[in-house]
Amino acid sequence: MLRTSLPKELLTGSFTSTTASALGVTRKRQRQPDVAIPSRGIRVPFEGVRGPAASVRAYTELDSTSVLTHDSGGRIWECALPAWMQEDWRIHVARERNGSKPRRHNVVGHRLTFKVGEVVMHDGVRVTSPARTWLDLASLMSVDDLIAAGDSLVCAHGTDFPRPKEGLCTLAELRRMVGAHPGMRGMKTARLALSEIRVGADSPQETRMRLILSRSGHGEPALNYVIRNSWGQPAVWPDAAYTEQRIALQYDGGHHADPLQVGSDLRRHSLTERAGWHEVRVYKEDLEGDKPFVLEKVRAAMTRGIDRQTKARTYT
């Protein structure tokens, strides 16, 4: 016997059993194999759901006060989350402190105090703002993971970049959020992380590379730097740069093994060298261990740079 199709309104994401009943879908139909039941009163169609917001939308439709928080909010905002957190698919839901804590299967309930502007509607769900999401994550994350999360939220690129980008929040908003909640759990972690968040890192690995270098004797590399060609046009956009030594750092992830990407990387290298810069390619394994090899790579590049400058002065 063929199943009746679900109404198209229910195929865009998770929905409550109450909503389904109001649309004429029987309880029996709601329990058919093409519908998952992750928690009491929550239904998720196996087909049609696109994106993290759609999959958890019903959790904020159960009542008018439930808010998605912590790593659930982080997924909505596509915030950088550590691997262990990405593998934990429990839903974090909060209500105001004077209300009851959400209690249901697959849900981590919270009772929190929200100030004006800290809860927003985004992509059909009620969720904490990017800055408040970051602050709530401070109670769960290490300092370095929270720095990476902050970097991902404030990351922005100007119009000189191939893909200009606006940050989801600003460093000033993160500072104001920390100042507005002095007694919250994780505040020490938040304050430590805040001092090392920078604008311009596109991935957690780029953040990790920057932190390794900035905490060494090499000093902190610049982000969002643009190398221009002889006509003054933007030509290369290094992930990080030591501008005085003219060293361009490029973090190469797994996708750089793709043949098309290999060709692009070779062109980038050629443009970098033609502009009088030295490119240092950094890989995942260069960031591992107690003495990451990226330090040796940068040290060698700086030494070559000093040698070049010395020779140039000798011949002039």
N, C-alpha and C positions, 0 to 999 in steps of 0.2 A: 504494500500500500504506500503510495507516494505521500511525502510530507507536504503540507501546505507551506508556501513561501512566507517568510517573515516580512512584515511591512518594511518598506524601504527606510522608514525613519529609524528602525532598529538595527540597520546594517552598517551604520556609520561608526559604531563603537559600543562600549558596554552600556547596559541599560538596567533599570530596576524592574523587578517583577510587577510592581504596581503600574509602571508606565506601559509595560507589555499588556497587562490585563485591560487597561484603559483603551488600548488599540484593538481589543478583541482577540488577543492571543491567549489561548487557554493555558492553564498550568501544565497540562499534559504536553502541549506543544513546546512549552518552555523547557521541558526536560528531555527533548529529543537529542540524538547524538551530535547534531550540528551546533549545539549550544553548550558552552561550559558554565559551570556554577562554582565560581571560586570562593563565594561567601554567601551567607544567608541574604536572600533578596536581590542578589547580583547575578546578572546574566551577561555572557560575552559570546557573540556569534563567532564561529571559527573563520568565517569569510567576511571580508569587507573592512575589518578593523585596521586602521593605518595610524601608526605613531603611538607614543606613550600616553599622550593625553586622552586619545580615544579609548584606549584599553582600560583606563581607570575613571572615566567620566562619571560612571554611576555612583561612585563612592561619595561624590559631592552632591549628588541628586537625592540621596537618602533623606536629607534634611537641609535646612537653610543655613546651618552653622558649621558643617564639616568642611575642613580645609586640608588640602594635600600639603605635606611638609617634608622636611629632611631630604633623604635621597629620592623620595617620590617626586618632590618638587624639583630636585636636581635633574631628574630625567626629563621632566616637562621642559625645563630651560636648557637642556642639552649641556649641562654643566659637567666638567671633568670629574669623574668619580673613580676612586681606586678599584682595582679588580675585585676585591672581596665584596665591595658594596654593589658592584654591577651584578654579581651573582646572587644577591639577596633580593628576591622579588616580592617580599612582603610590602604591603602598602602602608605608608605612614599617614595617619589621619589625625587631625587635632580639632578640638573645640575650645572655646574660651574657657578660662580658668574657673569661672563660676558655673560652668556646665558639667555634664557627665563625660567621663573619658570614653571614647569609642571602644567597644569590646565586641569583636567578631573574628571569625576564622580568617587567617592570612592578613590581619591588620595589626599594626603597632599603634596603639592609641596614645594620644598626648592631651594634656590640658595646658594651654599656653595663653599668655597675654599678648594681644596684638594691638599695636598703635595704628593710628590712621595711616592708610596707604600701604600697610604691610601685608594686606590680603587683596589680591586682584583676581579678575576673571581673565583667563588666557586660554584660547583654543577650546572654549566651552567648559573649562573646569575652574573651580575655586582653588587658588593656590597661593602660597606665600610669594611675595615679590622676590626678584633675584637676590637683592641684598639681604633680605630676611632669611631666605633659604640658605644662603652662605653662612649666616650667623648661627642658624640652628644646626648646621653640619659641624660646627666647631665642637660640639659636645660628643661627636662620634669619630672625628678624624684626627690624624696626626698633624703636626704643624706643616710639614712639607706637602701632605695631601691637600690641606686646606689652602695653601698657597697656590697649588695647581688649580684648585676649584675657583679661587678668586681670579687668577690669571684668565681662566676661560670665560668668566663673566664680564670682565672689563676689557677683554681683547677688542681692539679697534684698529682699523687701517685707514689712512687718508686716501684722497683722490689720486695720489701718485701711484697707488697700488693697482694691480690688475683687477682685484675684487675689493673695492672699498667696503668697509665694514664698520658698523656702529656697535659699541658695547651694549650689553644688556643692562649694565649699571656702570657707575663710575667709582673711582677710588674714593671720591668725596662722599658718595652715598654709603659705601662700606664703613667709612670712618664715622659718619653720623649714626649708622645702625649700631655700631659698637658703643658709642657714647650714649645712646638712648636706652641701653639695657645693661647697666653696669653689674647687675647681680646675676646674670644668666649663667647657666652651666656652660663650660667651655670658654669662658671669657678670657682666661689666660692664653689659651691656644689661639683665640681670635686675635688678640693684641700682638702676639708674636708673629703670626702669619701676616697680619696687615702691613707690618713694616717691610716685608719682602715681596709684596704683590706688585707687579709691573704691567704696564699696557704693552701688548704686542706679541705675546707668546701664543701660538696657535694650537699647541698640544701639550699634554702633561710631560712628554719627553723633552720638548723644548724648554719647559719650565725647569725640569730636572737638570738639563745641561747648563742653563743659566745659573742655577743655585750652586752647582759644583764649582763653576768657574768663579763666581762672585765671592764664594767662601774660601777661595784659594788665594795665593799671592798674585794671581793674574789680574784681579780686579773684576768689576762687573762689566760685561759687554753691553753695548747699546742694542735696543730693539727698535723695530720699525724704521730701520735705516734704509735709505735708497741710494744705490750706486748709479751714477749717471754716466752716460757716454760722452764723447767729445763734443756733442752738440747740446749737452745739458739736458738730454731726455732721460727719464727713468729707464734703466736697462736691467738691473739685477736687484732682487729684494732678499738679502740674506736673512736667515732666521735670527742671527745675532751678529754683531760686528765689533771689532776693536778698531776704531776709526783712525787713531794715530798710527797704528802699525799697518793699517790697510789689510786687515785679516777679515775675511767673510766666512762665517760659520754656517754650514748647511746641515740640518739634521735629516738624514735619509732613513725613512721607515721602510717597511716591507714592500710597499707599492712601488718603490724605486727600482725593483727588479723587472718591472713591466717593460717590454721592448720600447714602447712609445715614450715612457718616462725616461728610459736610459738615454734616448736621443735628446730629449729636452734637457736632461742633466748635463750632457756633453756641451750643448749650446750655451747653457748657463755658465759652465766652467770657462769656456772660451771667452765669453763676454766679460767675465770677472777678471781674467788675466789680462785681457786687452785694455781694461780700464786701469791697470796697474795695481790690482789687488791680488792677494793670494787666497784661494779657496781651501778651506778645511772641511772635509766631509766627515760627519760624525754619525756613527751607527749605534744601535741599541747596546751592543756589547761594550762599546767605548764608555758607557755610563755606569757600568757595573763594577762591584768590588770596592774594597777599602781605598784603593788607589786607582780611580778610574783613568783609563788610557787617554781620555779626552784631554787631560791635563798635560800629558806628554806631547800630544799632537799640537796643542796650542803653544806649548813651550818651544817646540822645534820651529814652528812657524814664526814666532816672535824672534828667535835667534837668527833665522834666515833674513828677517826683515831688518834687523840691526846690521847684519853683514852687508846687505844691499845698500843701506844708507851710508855705511862706512866707505864702501867702494865708490859710491857716487861722490862723496866729498873728496876722496883721494884723487879722482880724475878731473875735478873742477878747479 
